[in-house]
Amino acid sequence: MRAKLDELVTSALRQGSAVPAFTCYDFTTALAVVAAAEEAGRSVILLVAPKTAATPSGLRLIAALRALAHDASVPVCVQLDHASDLAVIVDSVAVGADAVLVDGSSLPFEDNIALVRAARATLDAKGFPGVVFEAELGGLAGDEDRAFASDSAGHDAAGLTDSSQVEEFVVRTGAQLLAVAVGNVHGKYKGEPRLRWDVLQDIAVRTRIPLVLHGASGIPADELVKAASMNVGKVNFNTELRTGILATLEAETASHRADGENLQGLLGRWTSSASAFAGTTLQTLSR
């Protein structure tokens, strides 16, 4: 069933849990993620990268994900991730995205606020007033679409969210969720992740809206389970999901080619890899 992002996340937090969000570059992966969520009886968020959404095929994918969410037996939300192009935001919402991360985190504070407000005003003017907005304050190292190790490895404090800015940012943007930088990075960590839980705790006491942790791939499970206690209701995964799928395809392709170009069988292995990771993650965040 389709669900509003803020309601889905708030409901999970009331139960002491966080909802995982998985970047889906294709429908096969999305099917596997939703199947894992249905088996676990847990909610899930399907993310679409802005580079995907900026193509006609990407918009068709969003429409397909919306239909998948509608038919699911558990609450599912479709969200456009890390978007800054207003045209892409409008197009994505028009075909089925229920929520948007308007990402001005690389901009100065005032420009970040202005971007989020402009996105909301644009969607309101286009007749889409019910879209849920996530915004990001603080800069994450790395690239969400590529898995190169980040030099910062979560150790560089330069991009940390400034907790003193949180209250003003939330009030002025009207964001319903806030993504924060507390030592997390996009892509792979170089060395051991060192999250600044003290910074996260300080942020948590300054705002009532749910917080979001991006770049969760590679963070140990015993660390992730702390998130919900600090008002983190949404945790994003991309790198581990992709690397697992690609490793499976690399290992399995030769045998499936030998088996009469058995694409159906190969897709089954792809699905198993994605579903296994999603299932483990759902269990971890539901503790």
FENURCOR-V660000 format. One record per residue. N is the residue number from 0. RES is the residue in one small letter. NEAR is the number of other ideal C-beta (glycine too) atoms within 12 Angstrom. Layout:
# FENURCOR-V660000
N|RES|NEAR + N|RES|NEAR
This chain:
# FENURCOR-V660000
0|m|22 + 1|r|31 + 2|a|31 + 3|k|26 + 4|l|43 + 5|d|32 + 6|e|25 + 7|l|40 + 8|v|43 + 9|t|28 + 10|s|24 + 11|a|36 + 12|l|32 + 13|r|16 + 14|q|18 + 15|g|19 + 16|s|34 + 17|a|43 + 18|v|50 + 19|p|50 + 20|a|51 + 21|f|49 + 22|t|46 + 23|c|41 + 24|y|33 + 25|d|28 + 26|f|28 + 27|t|31 + 28|t|41 + 29|a|40 + 30|l|33 + 31|a|35 + 32|v|49 + 33|v|43 + 34|a|28 + 35|a|36 + 36|a|40 + 37|e|26 + 38|e|21 + 39|a|27 + 40|g|17 + 41|r|35 + 42|s|41 + 43|v|55 + 44|i|54 + 45|l|56 + 46|l|48 + 47|v|52 + 48|a|36 + 49|p|34 + 50|k|24 + 51|t|35 + 52|a|42 + 53|a|25 + 54|t|18 + 55|p|13 + 56|s|18 + 57|g|30 + 58|l|29 + 59|r|21 + 60|l|36 + 61|i|43 + 62|a|25 + 63|a|27 + 64|l|44 + 65|r|33 + 66|a|22 + 67|l|33 + 68|a|39 + 69|h|22 + 70|d|18 + 71|a|31 + 72|s|19 + 73|v|31 + 74|p|30 + 75|v|42 + 76|c|48 + 77|v|46 + 78|q|52 + 79|l|53 + 80|d|46 + 81|h|41 + 82|a|43 + 83|s|30 + 84|d|23 + 85|l|27 + 86|a|21 + 87|v|33 + 88|i|41 + 89|v|30 + 90|d|31 + 91|s|45 + 92|v|38 + 93|a|24 + 94|v|27 + 95|g|33 + 96|a|45 + 97|d|39 + 98|a|48 + 99|v|48 + 100|l|48 + 101|v|49 + 102|d|41 + 103|g|34 + 104|s|38 + 105|s|19 + 106|l|22 + 107|p|14 + 108|f|25 + 109|e|16 + 110|d|18 + 111|n|34 + 112|i|28 + 113|a|22 + 114|l|35 + 115|v|42 + 116|r|25 + 117|a|26 + 118|a|40 + 119|r|32 + 120|a|22 + 121|t|28 + 122|l|33 + 123|d|18 + 124|a|13 + 125|k|20 + 126|g|12 + 127|f|27 + 128|p|15 + 129|g|21 + 130|v|38 + 131|v|39 + 132|f|44 + 133|e|49 + 134|a|46 + 135|e|44 + 136|l|48 + 137|g|42 + 138|g|33 + 139|l|38 + 140|a|33 + 141|g|33 + 142|d|22 + 143|e|41 + 144|d|23 + 145|r|18 + 146|a|29 + 147|f|20 + 148|a|23 + 149|s|31 + 150|d|18 + 151|s|29 + 152|a|25 + 153|g|41 + 154|h|23 + 155|d|25 + 156|a|20 + 157|a|16 + 158|g|31 + 159|l|33 + 160|t|39 + 161|d|25 + 162|s|28 + 163|s|17 + 164|q|29 + 165|v|36 + 166|e|21 + 167|e|19 + 168|f|36 + 169|v|32 + 170|v|19 + 171|r|21 + 172|t|38 + 173|g|26 + 174|a|42 + 175|q|36 + 176|l|47 + 177|l|47 + 178|a|52 + 179|v|50 + 180|a|40 + 181|v|45 + 182|g|38 + 183|n|50 + 184|v|42 + 185|h|40 + 186|g|32 + 187|k|30 + 188|y|34 + 189|k|21 + 190|g|17 + 191|e|15 + 192|p|33 + 193|r|25 + 194|l|36 + 195|r|27 + 196|w|25 + 197|d|18 + 198|v|31 + 199|l|35 + 200|q|21 + 201|d|24 + 202|i|37 + 203|a|31 + 204|v|16 + 205|r|27 + 206|t|32 + 207|r|21 + 208|i|35 + 209|p|40 + 210|l|47 + 211|v|55 + 212|l|52 + 213|h|49 + 214|g|45 + 215|a|46 + 216|s|38 + 217|g|33 + 218|i|36 + 219|p|19 + 220|a|23 + 221|d|12 + 222|e|29 + 223|l|36 + 224|v|24 + 225|k|28 + 226|a|43 + 227|a|31 + 228|s|21 + 229|m|33 + 230|n|33 + 231|v|44 + 232|g|42 + 233|k|46 + 234|v|46 + 235|n|48 + 236|f|45 + 237|n|44 + 238|t|34 + 239|e|35 + 240|l|42 + 241|r|31 + 242|t|24 + 243|g|32 + 244|i|37 + 245|l|21 + 246|a|20 + 247|t|30 + 248|l|28 + 249|e|17 + 250|a|16 + 251|e|25 + 252|t|22 + 253|a|13 + 254|s|17 + 255|h|22 + 256|r|14 + 257|a|12 + 258|d|16 + 259|g|11 + 260|e|13 + 261|n|17 + 262|l|17 + 263|q|14 + 264|g|21 + 265|l|27 + 266|l|24 + 267|g|21 + 268|r|29 + 269|w|36 + 270|t|31 + 271|s|25 + 272|s|32 + 273|a|43 + 274|s|33 + 275|a|26 + 276|f|34 + 277|a|41 + 278|g|31 + 279|t|26 + 280|t|39 + 281|l|37 + 282|q|22 + 283|t|30 + 284|l|43 + 285|s|29 + 286|r|21
